[in-house]
């Protein structure tokens, strides 16, 4: 066991469980390999990294992450009406996740919310936008990051 504390420039290995307000598990590493990331590398939103700072190997904790620190608030402007003709290849289904390219060519996933005669309503908000999440962590290892 090391005495390193989680901070910028550290490689962290941990198990985590992410839950919704009602206790529904959204994601967990407990049934697979633990997650390893470098603090500040963008794999975890900053709101998830911040409460981990200062923890050492063997520590565990439960943190409530507000939407502002997780995946943002639900933004009504991210709900778009698209032409039904845009879905020629694949008939749209409510609840299906579809991917589009944004103006920069980046992949932009959206969830089909409603299907109308000529238009399809697609929500491009992150599926967890607007949700307060419970982040349970069990820190396995903390060590200085190695450059690749």
Backbone as a printed PyTorch tensor [residue, N CA C, xyz], in Angstrom:
tensor([[[  0.8450,  -1.1920,   0.0000],
         [  0.0000,   0.0000,   0.0000],
         [  0.8850,   1.2490,   0.0000]],

        [[  0.5150,   2.2180,  -0.8100],
         [  1.3000,   3.4540,  -0.8560],
         [  0.5840,   4.5310,  -0.0450]],

        [[  1.3100,   5.5960,   0.2390],
         [  0.7270,   6.7200,   0.9580],
         [  0.3380,   7.8420,   0.0120]],

        [[  0.3940,   7.5660,  -1.3030],
         [  0.0410,   8.6110,  -2.2620],
         [ -1.4320,   8.9790,  -2.1130]],

        [[ -1.7080,  10.2700,  -2.2870],
         [ -3.0790,  10.7570,  -2.2450],
         [ -3.5270,  11.1180,  -3.6570]],

        [[ -4.8140,  10.9510,  -3.9300],
         [ -5.3520,  11.2810,  -5.2490],
         [ -5.2410,  12.7860,  -5.4740]],

        [[ -4.5760,  13.1480,  -6.5760],
         [ -4.4300,  14.5480,  -6.9710],
         [ -4.0190,  14.5760,  -8.4390]],

        [[ -3.8290,  15.7940,  -8.9860],
         [ -3.3980,  15.9280, -10.3740],
         [ -2.1280,  15.1050, -10.5950]],

        [[ -2.0300,  14.4790, -11.7640],
         [ -0.8200,  13.7420, -12.1050],
         [ -0.7040,  12.3780, -11.4530]],

        [[ -1.8030,  11.8770, -10.9010],
         [ -1.7730,  10.5440, -10.2870],
         [ -2.5900,   9.5620, -11.1300]],

        [[ -2.1040,   8.3400, -11.1920],
         [ -2.8790,   7.2380, -11.7690],
         [ -3.6800,   6.6260, -10.6250]],

        [[ -4.9590,   6.4640, -10.8370],
         [ -5.8540,   5.9550,  -9.8010],
         [ -6.5400,   4.6990, -10.3190]],

        [[ -6.5540,   3.6580,  -9.4980],
         [ -7.3000,   2.4450,  -9.8050],
         [ -8.3720,   2.3190,  -8.7390]],

        [[ -9.6110,   2.1730,  -9.1780],
         [-10.7020,   2.0820,  -8.2070],
         [-11.8670,   1.2760,  -8.7550]],

        [[-12.6820,   0.8170,  -7.8230],
         [-13.9790,   0.2590,  -8.1740],
         [-15.0010,   1.3400,  -7.8950]],

        [[-16.0240,   1.4250,  -8.7390],
         [-17.0590,   2.4120,  -8.4810],
         [-18.4320,   1.8670,  -8.8410]],

        [[-19.4350,   2.4700,  -8.2400],
         [-20.8210,   2.2320,  -8.5990],
         [-21.4680,   3.5970,  -8.7390]],

        [[-22.2070,   3.7800,  -9.8270],
         [-22.9070,   5.0270, -10.0840],
         [-24.3960,   4.7360, -10.0250]],

        [[-25.1050,   5.4800,  -9.1720],
         [-26.5350,   5.2240,  -8.9790],
         [-27.3550,   6.4820,  -9.2050]],

        [[-28.6140,   6.2750,  -9.6250],
         [-29.5820,   7.3690,  -9.7140],
         [-30.1420,   7.6460,  -8.3300]],

        [[-30.9420,   8.7150,  -8.2310],
         [-31.5360,   9.1030,  -6.9540],
         [-32.3210,   7.9590,  -6.3160]],

        [[-32.9610,   7.1300,  -7.1450],
         [-33.8040,   6.0480,  -6.5990],
         [-33.0200,   4.7710,  -6.2920]],

        [[-31.6890,   4.8300,  -6.4510],
         [-30.8680,   3.6660,  -6.1370],
         [-30.5920,   2.7560,  -7.3260]],

        [[-31.1740,   3.0610,  -8.4970],
         [-30.9120,   2.2680,  -9.6980],
         [-29.4430,   2.3980, -10.0890]],

        [[-28.7720,   1.2600, -10.2850],
         [-27.3580,   1.2850, -10.6790],
         [-27.2600,   1.5710, -12.1780]],

        [[-26.5150,   2.6320, -12.5110],
         [-26.3110,   3.0330, -13.9030],
         [-25.0600,   2.3640, -14.4590]],

        [[-24.0220,   2.2920, -13.6250],
         [-22.7510,   1.7210, -14.0690],
         [-22.0020,   1.2330, -12.8310]],

        [[-21.2290,   0.1850, -13.0020],
         [-20.4430,  -0.3320, -11.8910],
         [-19.2860,  -1.1470, -12.4380]],

        [[-18.1750,  -1.1240, -11.7070],
         [-17.0240,  -1.9560, -12.1000],
         [-16.9190,  -3.1920, -11.2180]],

        [[-17.8140,  -3.3410, -10.2500],
         [-17.6580,  -4.4280,  -9.2770],
         [-17.7640,  -5.8250,  -9.8940]],

        [[-18.4030,  -5.9270, -11.0670],
         [-18.5150,  -7.2420, -11.7030],
         [-17.4770,  -7.4160, -12.8120]],

        [[-16.5150,  -6.4890, -12.8860],
         [-15.4630,  -6.5800, -13.9070],
         [-14.1870,  -5.9690, -13.3460]],

        [[-13.2400,  -5.7030, -14.2110],
         [-11.9630,  -5.1270, -13.7600],
         [-12.1860,  -3.7150, -13.2310]],

        [[-11.3870,  -3.3010, -12.2490],
         [-11.5120,  -1.9300, -11.7570],
         [-11.1310,  -0.9190, -12.8400]],

        [[-11.5610,   0.3070, -12.6520],
         [-11.2450,   1.3770, -13.6000],
         [ -9.9160,   2.0070, -13.2190]],

        [[ -9.0950,   2.3170, -14.2120],
         [ -7.8510,   3.0350, -13.9850],
         [ -7.8630,   4.2760, -14.8640]],

        [[ -7.5160,   5.4160, -14.2820],
         [ -7.4780,   6.6560, -15.0400],
         [ -6.4350,   7.5690, -14.4200]],

        [[ -6.0410,   8.5740, -15.1870],
         [ -5.1270,   9.5880, -14.6700],
         [ -5.9650,  10.8080, -14.3200]],

        [[ -5.7860,  11.3390, -13.1240],
         [ -6.5520,  12.5140, -12.7120],
         [ -6.3080,  13.6360, -13.7230]],

        [[ -7.4030,  14.1890, -14.2370],
         [ -7.3030,  15.2860, -15.1930],
         [ -7.2330,  14.8500, -16.6440]],

        [[ -7.3170,  13.5380, -16.9270],
         [ -7.1960,  13.0880, -18.3210],
         [ -8.5040,  13.1690, -19.1010]],

        [[ -9.5890,  13.5600, -18.4300],
         [-10.8600,  13.7150, -19.1340],
         [-11.7300,  12.4760, -19.1170]],

        [[-11.2190,  11.3550, -18.5940],
         [-12.0500,  10.1500, -18.5270],
         [-13.1910,  10.3090, -17.5430]],

        [[-12.9510,  11.0370, -16.4750],
         [-14.0060,  11.3140, -15.4930],
         [-14.3200,  12.7940, -15.5480]],

        [[-15.6000,  13.1750, -15.5270],
         [-15.9050,  14.6100, -15.4270],
         [-15.2680,  15.1730, -14.1540]],

        [[-14.8260,  16.4500, -14.1900],
         [-14.1730,  17.0430, -13.0140],
         [-15.0050,  16.9110, -11.7350]],

        [[-16.3120,  16.9540, -11.8670],
         [-17.1690,  16.8390, -10.6840],
         [-17.0550,  15.4880,  -9.9950]],

        [[-16.6110,  14.4680, -10.7290],
         [-16.4050,  13.1470, -10.1350],
         [-15.0030,  13.0450,  -9.5520]],

        [[-14.0410,  13.7630, -10.1610],
         [-12.6620,  13.7170,  -9.6580],
         [-12.5120,  14.5040,  -8.3600]],

        [[-13.1900,  15.6480,  -8.2960],
         [-12.9830,  16.5610,  -7.1680],
         [-13.1740,  15.9050,  -5.7930]],

        [[-14.2880,  15.1660,  -5.5570],
         [-14.4420,  14.5850,  -4.2140],
         [-13.4260,  13.4820,  -3.9020]],

        [[-12.7420,  12.9610,  -4.9180],
         [-11.7570,  11.9000,  -4.6970],
         [-10.4210,  12.4540,  -4.2120]],

        [[-10.1780,  13.7430,  -4.4550],
         [ -8.8670,  14.3250,  -4.1280],
         [ -8.5620,  14.1390,  -2.6480]],

        [[ -7.3580,  13.6770,  -2.3880],
         [ -6.9160,  13.4800,  -1.0160],
         [ -7.1160,  12.0560,  -0.5150]],

        [[ -7.9130,  11.2470,  -1.2330],
         [ -8.1070,   9.8540,  -0.7990],
         [ -6.8470,   9.0430,  -1.0890]],

        [[ -6.6340,   7.9900,  -0.3030],
         [ -5.4840,   7.1030,  -0.4870],
         [ -5.9910,   5.6930,  -0.7940]],

        [[ -5.0630,   4.8170,  -1.1930],
         [ -5.4160,   3.4180,  -1.4520],
         [ -6.0820,   2.8390,  -0.2060]],

        [[ -7.1550,   2.0900,  -0.4000],
         [ -7.8730,   1.4860,   0.7130],
         [ -9.0400,   2.3310,   1.1950]],

        [[ -9.0800,   3.6060,   0.7740],
         [-10.1790,   4.4820,   1.1940],
         [-11.4290,   4.1900,   0.3710]],

        [[-12.5730,   4.5050,   0.9380],
         [-13.8170,   4.3930,   0.1800],
         [-14.7060,   5.5560,   0.5820]],

        [[-15.6750,   5.8380,  -0.2510],
         [-16.5690,   6.9500,   0.0570],
         [-17.7840,   6.9260,  -0.8330]],

        [[-18.7980,   7.6630,  -0.4240],
         [-20.0220,   7.8270,  -1.2000],
         [-20.2580,   9.3220,  -1.3540]],

        [[-20.4150,   9.7610,  -2.6010],
         [-20.5440,  11.1820,  -2.8890],
         [-21.7730,  11.4220,  -3.7480]],

        [[-22.5370,  12.4650,  -3.4170],
         [-23.6450,  12.8810,  -4.2800],
         [-23.1010,  13.9280,  -5.2340]],

        [[-23.3020,  13.6930,  -6.5260],
         [-22.8000,  14.5950,  -7.5540],
         [-24.0020,  15.2850,  -8.1880]],

        [[-24.0630,  16.6170,  -8.0800],
         [-25.1900,  17.3670,  -8.6410],
         [-25.0620,  17.4330, -10.1610]],

        [[-26.1680,  17.7020, -10.8640],
         [-26.1050,  17.7610, -12.3340],
         [-25.0270,  18.7180, -12.8490]],

        [[-24.8440,  19.8630, -12.1680],
         [-23.8470,  20.8350, -12.6240],
         [-22.4450,  20.2380, -12.6120]],

        [[-22.2040,  19.2870, -11.7190],
         [-20.8790,  18.6740, -11.6200],
         [-20.8090,  17.3110, -12.3070]],

        [[-21.9380,  16.8520, -12.8240],
         [-21.9540,  15.5500, -13.5060],
         [-22.1080,  15.7900, -15.0110]],

        [[-23.3200,  15.6360, -15.5160],
         [-23.5300,  15.7220, -16.9620],
         [-24.3680,  16.9250, -17.3690]],

        [[-24.4480,  17.9290, -16.4820],
         [-25.1470,  19.1660, -16.8110],
         [-26.6520,  19.0700, -16.6120]],

        [[-27.2830,  20.2180, -16.6820],
         [-28.7390,  20.2660, -16.5960],
         [-29.3180,  19.8700, -17.9460]],

        [[-30.5470,  19.3900, -17.9240],
         [-31.2490,  19.0740, -19.1680],
         [-31.5150,  20.3890, -19.8820]],

        [[-31.0760,  20.5000, -21.1170],
         [-31.2320,  21.7260, -21.8880],
         [-32.2790,  21.5140, -22.9790]],

        [[-33.4280,  22.2170, -22.8790],
         [-34.4760,  22.0370, -23.8950],
         [-33.9900,  22.3460, -25.3110]],

        [[-32.9670,  23.1960, -25.4380],
         [-32.4590,  23.5220, -26.7790],
         [-31.7200,  22.3380, -27.4050]],

        [[-31.3900,  21.3410, -26.6080],
         [-30.7270,  20.1490, -27.1440],
         [-31.7250,  19.1220, -27.6510]],

        [[-33.0090,  19.4400, -27.5560],
         [-34.0430,  18.5660, -28.1220],
         [-34.3840,  19.1430, -29.4990]],

        [[-34.1240,  18.3580, -30.5290],
         [-34.2620,  18.8450, -31.9080],
         [-35.3490,  18.0790, -32.6510]],

        [[-36.0120,  18.7970, -33.5560],
         [-36.9590,  18.1570, -34.4660],
         [-36.2160,  17.9220, -35.7830]],

        [[-36.0950,  16.6800, -36.1820],
         [-35.4120,  16.3380, -37.4300],
         [-36.4300,  15.8190, -38.4280]],

        [[-36.1050,  15.9830, -39.7050],
         [-37.0150,  15.4970, -40.7430],
         [-37.0600,  13.9760, -40.7170]],

        [[-38.2470,  13.4540, -40.8730],
         [-38.4020,  11.9980, -40.8980],
         [-37.5960,  11.3900, -42.0490]],

        [[-37.4190,  12.1740, -43.1240],
         [-36.6450,  11.7020, -44.2740],
         [-35.1850,  11.4100, -43.9120]],

        [[-34.6940,  12.0230, -42.8150],
         [-33.3090,  11.7860, -42.3850],
         [-33.1150,  10.3590, -41.8790]],

        [[-34.2140,   9.6330, -41.6980],
         [-34.1470,   8.2890, -41.1140],
         [-34.4850,   7.2110, -42.1420]],

        [[-34.1540,   7.4700, -43.4220],
         [-34.4890,   6.5080, -44.4810],
         [-33.8590,   5.1430, -44.2530]],

        [[-32.5830,   5.1410, -43.8020],
         [-31.8560,   3.8800, -43.6460],
         [-32.4340,   3.0320, -42.5250]],

        [[-32.9310,   3.6880, -41.4910],
         [-33.3520,   2.9770, -40.2930],
         [-34.6440,   3.5960, -39.7840]],

        [[-35.7310,   2.8240, -39.7500],
         [-36.9640,   3.4110, -39.2370],
         [-36.7820,   3.8030, -37.7720]],

        [[-37.1640,   5.0330, -37.4060],
         [-36.9500,   5.4810, -36.0260],
         [-37.8370,   4.7370, -35.0380]],

        [[-37.2900,   4.4900, -33.8510],
         [-38.0470,   3.8610, -32.7620],
         [-37.8500,   4.6980, -31.5080]],

        [[-38.9420,   4.9470, -30.7700],
         [-38.8430,   5.7200, -29.5280],
         [-37.9210,   4.9810, -28.5570]],

        [[-36.9850,   5.7320, -27.9710],
         [-36.0390,   5.1570, -27.0200],
         [-34.7400,   4.7080, -27.6560]],

        [[-34.7100,   4.6300, -28.9850],
         [-33.4870,   4.1950, -29.6590],
         [-32.4490,   5.3160, -29.6140]],

        [[-31.1850,   4.9210, -29.5240],
         [-30.0960,   5.8890, -29.5700],
         [-29.6050,   5.9600, -31.0090]],

        [[-29.5330,   7.1790, -31.5240],
         [-29.0530,   7.3940, -32.8930],
         [-27.8390,   8.3020, -32.8330]],

        [[-26.9690,   8.1890, -33.8190],
         [-25.7750,   9.0250, -33.8540],
         [-25.7870,   9.8920, -35.0900]],

        [[-25.4340,  11.1490, -34.8880],
         [-25.3010,  12.0930, -35.9810],
         [-23.9310,  12.7320, -35.8570]],

        [[-23.4890,  13.3830, -36.9170],
         [-22.2410,  14.1380, -36.8440],
         [-22.6070,  15.6000, -36.6330]],

        [[-21.9000,  16.2620, -35.7100],
         [-22.1430,  17.6930, -35.5320],
         [-21.3650,  18.4630, -36.6000]],

        [[-21.4110,  19.7850, -36.5300],
         [-20.7800,  20.6280, -37.5600],
         [-19.2810,  20.3640, -37.6800]],

        [[-18.6610,  19.8950, -36.6030],
         [-17.2210,  19.6230, -36.6230],
         [-16.8960,  18.1780, -36.9800]],

        [[-17.9170,  17.3800, -37.2710],
         [-17.7010,  15.9820, -37.6180],
         [-17.6050,  15.0600, -36.4110]],

        [[-17.8430,  15.6070, -35.2070],
         [-17.8240,  14.7680, -34.0060],
         [-19.1340,  14.0060, -33.8890]],

        [[-19.0430,  12.8020, -33.3610],
         [-20.2420,  11.9790, -33.1860],
         [-21.1070,  12.5640, -32.0810]],

        [[-22.4080,  12.6720, -32.3580],
         [-23.3430,  13.2610, -31.4130],
         [-24.5050,  12.2870, -31.2230]],

        [[-24.5030,  11.5440, -30.1110],
         [-25.6030,  10.6050, -29.8930],
         [-26.8500,  11.3140, -29.3750]],

        [[-27.9970,  10.8170, -29.7910],
         [-29.2680,  11.3550, -29.3150],
         [-30.2570,  10.2230, -29.0970]],

        [[-31.2780,  10.4950, -28.2820],
         [-32.3050,   9.4960, -27.9960],
         [-33.6120,   9.9590, -28.6400]],

        [[-34.2380,   9.0680, -29.3980],
         [-35.5120,   9.3980, -30.0390],
         [-36.5990,   9.4580, -28.9710]],

        [[-37.2340,  10.6440, -28.8570],
         [-38.2570,  10.8640, -27.8330],
         [-39.6640,  10.6750, -28.3820]],

        [[-39.8800,  11.0840, -29.6280],
         [-41.2240,  10.9890, -30.2170],
         [-41.1020,  10.9540, -31.7300]],

        [[-42.0810,  10.3160, -32.3520],
         [-42.1030,  10.2170, -33.8110],
         [-43.4270,  10.8080, -34.2840]],

        [[-43.3240,  11.8060, -35.1560],
         [-44.5060,  12.4580, -35.7110],
         [-44.5850,  12.1140, -37.1930]],

        [[-45.6380,  12.5790, -37.8390],
         [-45.8410,  12.2190, -39.2480],
         [-44.6530,  12.6160, -40.1260]],

        [[-44.1580,  13.8450, -39.9550],
         [-43.0670,  14.3260, -40.8090],
         [-41.7660,  14.5790, -40.0500]],

        [[-41.8260,  14.5410, -38.7370],
         [-40.6350,  14.8770, -37.9590],
         [-40.3850,  13.8430, -36.8690]],

        [[-39.1300,  13.8100, -36.4290],
         [-38.7260,  12.9330, -35.3320],
         [-38.0870,  13.8250, -34.2670]],

        [[-38.5350,  13.6830, -33.0250],
         [-37.9950,  14.4730, -31.9210],
         [-36.8300,  13.7010, -31.3010]],

        [[-35.6420,  14.3280, -31.3240],
         [-34.4330,  13.6770, -30.8190],
         [-33.8320,  14.5300, -29.7050]],

        [[-33.5330,  13.8860, -28.5750],
         [-32.9480,  14.5660, -27.4230],
         [-31.4460,  14.3140, -27.4160]],

        [[-30.6680,  15.3900, -27.6150],
         [-29.2080,  15.2670, -27.6570],
         [-28.5680,  15.5480, -26.2970]],

        [[-29.3690,  15.7190, -25.2480],
         [-28.8110,  15.8580, -23.9090],
         [-28.1840,  14.5260, -23.5030]],

        [[-27.1740,  14.5660, -22.6390],
         [-26.6280,  13.3290, -22.0840],
         [-27.7720,  12.6230, -21.3600]],

        [[-27.8880,  11.2900, -21.4820],
         [-29.0020,  10.5810, -20.8220],
         [-29.0850,  10.8410, -19.3150]],

        [[-27.9820,  11.2090, -18.6900],
         [-27.9860,  11.4730, -17.2480],
         [-28.0290,  12.9700, -16.9260]],

        [[-28.2530,  13.8090, -17.9420],
         [-28.3560,  15.2570, -17.6930],
         [-29.5180,  15.5180, -16.7400]],

        [[-29.3050,  16.4590, -15.8420],
         [-30.3580,  16.8400, -14.9040],
         [-30.5180,  15.9080, -13.7170]],

        [[-29.6930,  14.8840, -13.6400],
         [-29.8200,  13.9000, -12.5580],
         [-28.7290,  14.1220, -11.5130]],

        [[-29.0980,  14.0030, -10.2380],
         [-28.1080,  13.9550,  -9.1670],
         [-27.7200,  12.4960,  -9.0240]],

        [[-26.4280,  12.2270,  -9.0560],
         [-25.9370,  10.8490,  -9.0570],
         [-25.1940,  10.5490,  -7.7630]],

        [[-25.2940,   9.3140,  -7.3180],
         [-24.5200,   8.8640,  -6.1640],
         [-23.3290,   8.0750,  -6.6970]],

        [[-22.1460,   8.4970,  -6.3120],
         [-20.8840,   7.9390,  -6.7980],
         [-20.2180,   7.2500,  -5.6100]],

        [[-20.2320,   5.9100,  -5.6180],
         [-19.5940,   5.1380,  -4.5400],
         [-18.2650,   4.6280,  -5.0620]],

        [[-17.2000,   4.8900,  -4.3140],
         [-15.8710,   4.4800,  -4.7650],
         [-15.1390,   3.6970,  -3.6970]],

        [[-14.2770,   2.8260,  -4.1850],
         [-13.3760,   2.0490,  -3.3350],
         [-12.0130,   2.1430,  -4.0200]],

        [[-11.1100,   2.9190,  -3.4290],
         [ -9.7930,   3.1810,  -4.0450],
         [ -8.8840,   1.9820,  -3.8290]],

        [[ -8.3480,   1.4510,  -4.9210],
         [ -7.4780,   0.2830,  -4.8480],
         [ -6.0110,   0.7010,  -4.8570]],

        [[ -5.6580,   1.6390,  -5.7500],
         [ -4.2580,   2.0320,  -5.8550],
         [ -4.1510,   3.4760,  -6.3200]],

        [[ -3.1390,   4.1730,  -5.8120],
         [ -2.8300,   5.5490,  -6.2260],
         [ -1.3250,   5.6030,  -6.4050]],

        [[ -0.8740,   6.0390,  -7.5820],
         [  0.5680,   6.1530,  -7.8130],
         [  0.8370,   7.2620,  -8.8150]],

        [[  2.0480,   7.7820,  -8.8300],
         [  2.3520,   8.8340,  -9.7930],
         [  2.1330,   8.3190, -11.2180]],

        [[  1.5730,   9.1790, -12.0620],
         [  1.2900,   8.7730, -13.4370],
         [  2.5840,   8.5400, -14.1810]],

        [[  2.5700,   7.5260, -15.0230],
         [  3.7120,   7.2760, -15.8780],
         [  3.3820,   7.8470, -17.2510]],

        [[  4.2900,   8.5190, -17.8620],
         [  4.0390,   9.0580, -19.1950],
         [  4.2330,   7.9470, -20.2120]],

        [[  3.3440,   7.9330, -21.1750],
         [  3.4040,   6.8740, -22.1880],
         [  4.1470,   7.3430, -23.4090]]])
